[in-house]
Amino acid sequence: MNKTITLANGNNIPILGYGTWRNVDPKECVDGVKWALEYGYRHIDTAQMYGNEELVGEGMRLSGVPREEIFLTSKLDNPDHGYENAKRTIDESLERLGTDYLDLFLIHWPEVAGHEEDWQADNIETWRALEDAYEAGKLKAIGVSNFKVKHLENLLPNCRIAPMVNQIRLHPGLNQEDTVKMSREAGMVIEAWSPLSPIPQMEEDEAVNAMTEKYQKSIAQLLLRYCVQKGYVPLTKSVNKDRIRENAAIFNFQIDEEDMAYFDQWQWQGELFF
Ligand SMILES: NC(=O)c1ccc[n+]([C@@H]2O[C@H](COP(=O)([O-])OP(=O)(O)OC[C@H]3O[C@@H](n4cnc5c(N)ncnc54)[C@H](OP(=O)(O)O)[C@@H]3O)[C@@H](O)[C@H]2O)c1
């Protein structure tokens, strides 16, 4: 559970992350973070956009786990792109979370309202604020999220410090192979968001149900393990105590090659919202 991957700057990121998207009910959010830390998660993912940074900070403090044992990520909100805005909101995130550094900070989205025509210059200028905060020691690592090949092609030649992470939506049926390949070639670790999206469809899938018997694991555990074996850092969210624990029990089995190949070619019928 405490396995890590090393980022380009030598820092370690725990392989399994606890996500907090849509955790806006104060009790659910605080309890979820606290339980996750009590069960051994050491990586928490939030974002300015989620509106829950104070609650995440409270859950961390209530858990009693020392700050330095936790890998904490937040992300820049879309309206706060631009050098000065990003610089200011990094400090605001630190204040809300009750910490003086973040382990990772990401540009949440590459093309945001108001910058449809000049997203290229906007990303370069915004990134400069992350580089400066990294050099100032406020951010221990910096990265991007939802950046596709064209966004990376724009940013990479124009940055002083290359992004260390790309956090993108990934699961069977959504492989984003070009983005993964380019991100890795540029030295980034890949984080997978919404890795459990296929659960409803997979519940009807005979081969997947046979795998739950074969491995004695739930579909959620298979999907998270799939990410781990692909070398991704899965972020997963639950406000349910039992599921938080279930989702962490993925380090004591191995999906074999044939079943990995089944997931690789699996066709997803769900919707994408971007
Ligand atoms: N960068 C981005 O743009 C971006 C976008 C989306 C998400 N994220 C990050 O990635 C994290 C993960 O994505 P996600 O929140 O969509 O998470 P997810 O883990 O893929 O899915 C969460 C959903 O699955 C349910 N669930 C959790 N464990 C389960 C289990 N064992 N069995 C059945 N259902 C289960 C949860 O319900 P219950 O809570 O009721 O258990 C919730 O409805 C987010 O929380 C956020 O931190 C980033």
The ligand as an SDF file (V2000), in Angstrom:
LIG
                    3D

 48 52  0  0  0  0  0  0  0  0999 V2000
   -8.1320   16.1540  -13.0790 N   0  0  0  0  0  0  0  0  0  0  0  0
   -9.4140   16.0720  -13.3110 C   0  0  0  0  0  0  0  0  0  0  0  0
   -9.9780   16.7600  -14.1890 O   0  0  0  0  0  0  0  0  0  0  0  0
  -10.2340   15.1500  -12.5000 C   0  0  0  0  0  0  0  0  0  0  0  0
  -11.5620   14.8660  -12.8800 C   0  0  0  0  0  0  0  0  0  0  0  0
  -12.2830   13.9770  -12.1050 C   0  0  0  0  0  0  0  0  0  0  0  0
  -11.7030   13.3970  -10.9900 C   0  0  0  0  0  0  0  0  0  0  0  0
  -10.4220   13.7210  -10.6150 N   0  0  0  0  0  0  0  0  0  0  0  0
   -9.7970   13.1620   -9.3900 C   0  0  0  0  0  0  0  0  0  0  0  0
   -9.7960   11.7580   -9.4930 O   0  0  0  0  0  0  0  0  0  0  0  0
  -10.5040   11.2010   -8.3860 C   0  0  0  0  0  0  0  0  0  0  0  0
  -11.1380    9.8960   -8.7880 C   0  0  0  0  0  0  0  0  0  0  0  0
  -12.1670   10.1010   -9.7490 O   0  0  0  0  0  0  0  0  0  0  0  0
  -13.6780    9.8030   -9.3250 P   0  0  0  0  0  0  0  0  0  0  0  0
  -14.0500   10.6190   -8.1590 O   0  0  0  0  0  0  0  0  0  0  0  0
  -14.4890    9.9090  -10.5500 O   0  0  0  0  0  0  0  0  0  0  0  0
  -13.5020    8.3210   -8.7630 O   0  0  0  0  0  0  0  0  0  0  0  0
  -13.7970    6.8120   -9.0760 P   0  0  0  0  0  0  0  0  0  0  0  0
  -13.0960    6.1560   -7.9570 O   0  0  0  0  0  0  0  0  0  0  0  0
  -13.4920    6.4170  -10.4670 O   0  0  0  0  0  0  0  0  0  0  0  0
  -15.3720    6.7110   -8.9250 O   0  0  0  0  0  0  0  0  0  0  0  0
  -16.0210    7.1590   -7.7860 C   0  0  0  0  0  0  0  0  0  0  0  0
  -17.4430    6.6090   -7.8060 C   0  0  0  0  0  0  0  0  0  0  0  0
  -17.3920    5.1840   -7.6640 O   0  0  0  0  0  0  0  0  0  0  0  0
  -18.0410    4.7940   -6.4460 C   0  0  0  0  0  0  0  0  0  0  0  0
  -17.2050    3.7720   -5.8190 N   0  0  0  0  0  0  0  0  0  0  0  0
  -16.0530    3.9450   -5.1300 C   0  0  0  0  0  0  0  0  0  0  0  0
  -15.5500    2.7700   -4.7250 N   0  0  0  0  0  0  0  0  0  0  0  0
  -16.4060    1.8210   -5.1710 C   0  0  0  0  0  0  0  0  0  0  0  0
  -16.4220    0.4050   -5.0620 C   0  0  0  0  0  0  0  0  0  0  0  0
  -15.4520   -0.2580   -4.4270 N   0  0  0  0  0  0  0  0  0  0  0  0
  -17.4470   -0.2610   -5.6410 N   0  0  0  0  0  0  0  0  0  0  0  0
  -18.4220    0.3870   -6.2830 C   0  0  0  0  0  0  0  0  0  0  0  0
  -18.4590    1.7300   -6.4320 N   0  0  0  0  0  0  0  0  0  0  0  0
  -17.4520    2.4490   -5.8750 C   0  0  0  0  0  0  0  0  0  0  0  0
  -18.1460    6.0520   -5.6120 C   0  0  0  0  0  0  0  0  0  0  0  0
  -19.3200    6.0220   -4.8300 O   0  0  0  0  0  0  0  0  0  0  0  0
  -19.2830    6.1670   -3.2160 P   0  0  0  0  0  0  0  0  0  0  0  0
  -18.5220    7.4120   -2.8850 O   0  0  0  0  0  0  0  0  0  0  0  0
  -20.7320    6.2460   -2.8410 O   0  0  0  0  0  0  0  0  0  0  0  0
  -18.6260    4.9190   -2.7170 O   0  0  0  0  0  0  0  0  0  0  0  0
  -18.2580    7.1420   -6.6700 C   0  0  0  0  0  0  0  0  0  0  0  0
  -19.5880    7.2550   -7.1350 O   0  0  0  0  0  0  0  0  0  0  0  0
  -11.4670   12.3340   -8.0170 C   0  0  0  0  0  0  0  0  0  0  0  0
  -12.0730   12.1410   -6.7630 O   0  0  0  0  0  0  0  0  0  0  0  0
  -10.5830   13.5230   -8.1310 C   0  0  0  0  0  0  0  0  0  0  0  0
   -9.7420   13.6320   -6.9960 O   0  0  0  0  0  0  0  0  0  0  0  0
   -9.6850   14.5760  -11.3710 C   0  0  0  0  0  0  0  0  0  0  0  0
  1  2  1  0
  2  3  2  0
  2  4  1  0
  4  5  1  0
  4 48  2  0
  5  6  2  0
  6  7  1  0
  7  8  2  0
  8  9  1  0
  8 48  1  0
  9 10  1  0
  9 46  1  0
 10 11  1  0
 11 12  1  0
 11 44  1  0
 12 13  1  0
 13 14  1  0
 14 15  2  0
 14 16  1  0
 14 17  1  0
 17 18  1  0
 18 19  2  0
 18 20  1  0
 18 21  1  0
 21 22  1  0
 22 23  1  0
 23 24  1  0
 23 42  1  0
 24 25  1  0
 25 26  1  0
 25 36  1  0
 26 27  1  0
 26 35  1  0
 27 28  2  0
 28 29  1  0
 29 30  1  0
 29 35  2  0
 30 31  1  0
 30 32  2  0
 32 33  1  0
 33 34  2  0
 34 35  1  0
 36 37  1  0
 36 42  1  0
 37 38  1  0
 38 39  2  0
 38 40  1  0
 38 41  1  0
 42 43  1  0
 44 45  1  0
 44 46  1  0
 46 47  1  0
M  CHG  2   8   1  16  -1
M  END
$$$$
